[in-house]
Amino acid sequence: MAAGSKPLRSDAARNRDKLLVAATQVLAERGLDAPLEHIARRAGVSIGTLYNHFPTREALLGAILPQRMAALDQIAAAALADPDPWAGFAGFLEGLFTLQAEDHSLNDALTQSFSLATDVSQACHRGFQDVERIIERARAAGRLRADFESGDLVTLVWAMSQVIRESMETAPDTWRRFLSFFLDGLRAEAARPLPHDHPVR
């Protein structure tokens, strides 16, 4: 609640809580562009009540997604705590894509397929703040190919998001098969020069 704002009446507070629960469920099922009317209907309130609490879609997302994104912090912390840097790197990817597969809204948010509120964007950034360290640990251990960078992870997240989006209704575990292929290609022992690489003179 914003500083200086008045406490909500008990009925208004209950409606807000119901809207947050319903929004979390509907957005997880349908993604960030789910109709707001469906959220209001799931909460058992009118669309006007929804707009009274959340004047814009961005305001609603800003109330939900940062907490959902906080799970990324836990996944990153577990990856950094793993004594095996490669296992930490692979575990981070599996945890990240598991979140995306379980929640359409996170899949959308992590691939930036929606114009997010500032605090949601900050939550995304916070969730990825340890990615460089996770990658560097695996590279330094000689397990991850030396030319893999954080920008490549962004591309991998985007690519996997498409696999998840297209398969989650009919074959929800397809992404796990593709992750295995990706991980084998990222192992240092499997590395080959990239097409744009040139010998250092």
Stockholm file with secondary structure:
# STOCKHOLM 1.0

chainA/1-201         MAAGSKPLRSDAARNRDKLLVAATQVLAERGLDAPLEHIARRAGVSIGTLYNHFPTREALLGAILPQRMAALDQIAAAALADPDPWAGFAGFLEGLFTLQAEDHSLNDALTQSFSLATDVSQACHRGFQDVERIIERARAAGRLRADFESGDLVTLVWAMSQVIRESMETAPDTWRRFLSFFLDGLRAEAARPLPHDHPVR
#=GR chainA/1-201 SS CCTTCCCCCHHHHHHHHHHHHHHHHHHHHHCTTCCHHHHHHHHTSCHHHHHHHCSSHHHHHHHHHHHHHHHHHHHHHHHHHCSSHHHHHHHHHHHHHHHHHHCHHHHHHHTTCSCCCHHHHHHHHHHTTTHHHHHHHHHHTTCBCTTCCHHHHHHHHHHHHHHHHHHTTTCTTHHHHHHHHHHHHHBGGGCCCCTTCCCCC
#=GC SS_cons         CCTTCCCCCHHHHHHHHHHHHHHHHHHHHHCTTCCHHHHHHHHTSCHHHHHHHCSSHHHHHHHHHHHHHHHHHHHHHHHHHCSSHHHHHHHHHHHHHHHHHHCHHHHHHHTTCSCCCHHHHHHHHHHTTTHHHHHHHHHHTTCBCTTCCHHHHHHHHHHHHHHHHHHTTTCTTHHHHHHHHHHHHHBGGGCCCCTTCCCCC
//
